[in-house]
């Protein structure tokens, strides 16, 4: 019999708030939970966090090994996703037209697995970008569901350069992004924002995290220019005093 999501959620809340850490890690290690449950509640990333603490290192690494085994097993057992209505329509249309089509007619395309990573390209800048968002700029939220840190390095250049309009389109077309992509956005904040910010914004939306990142970049650029101006002013004052 599988483990209830409520039990996992309780342990995760304790870990996120720093309460009953050892007990919660041990409980998650003993639970008969599925990979999808561990993925939904970001158990792996909590285990990685606590594995850096010598007090919880052993049990955290045991939990990571358990999750890794589930991930390895899922590679061979995971079926293709055929639940989409478009796929069902293709199958239905293909079966009804077989009698009238030629023997060498094309077969319906097979849906790609849900966790396959899309190949993303940085958004191209053009004069019409501010008013038009192309289909290529839309990222399917299900494609981001099982991203790990190694995969995130591949899509990060695109994610951090999305324009405001592309970002709004992404949010509007993926209303469940806060639930599914929370772990991805935390990693975005941890990897691309200053060290002290992620702790304050771990539950915020992608829009907020992205804005924080952009604002931080602007702030850093302003500080660089301020430093250059101050240095230039000092040099000017020194040069003026030397000539007098």
Buried (B, 14 or more C-beta within 10 A) or exposed (E): EEBEBEBBEBBBEBBBEEEBBEEBBBBBBEBEBBBEBBBBBBBBBBBBBBBEEEEBEEBBBBBBEBBEEBBEEBEEEEEEBEEEEEBEEBEEEBEEEEEEEEEEEEEBEEBEBBBEBEEBEEBEEEEEBEEEBEEEBBBEBBBBBBBBBEBBEEBBEBBBEBBEBBBEBBBEEBEEBBEBBBBBBBBBBBBBBEEEBBEEBBEBBBBEBBBBBEEBEEEEEEEEEEEEEEEEEEEEEEEEEEEE
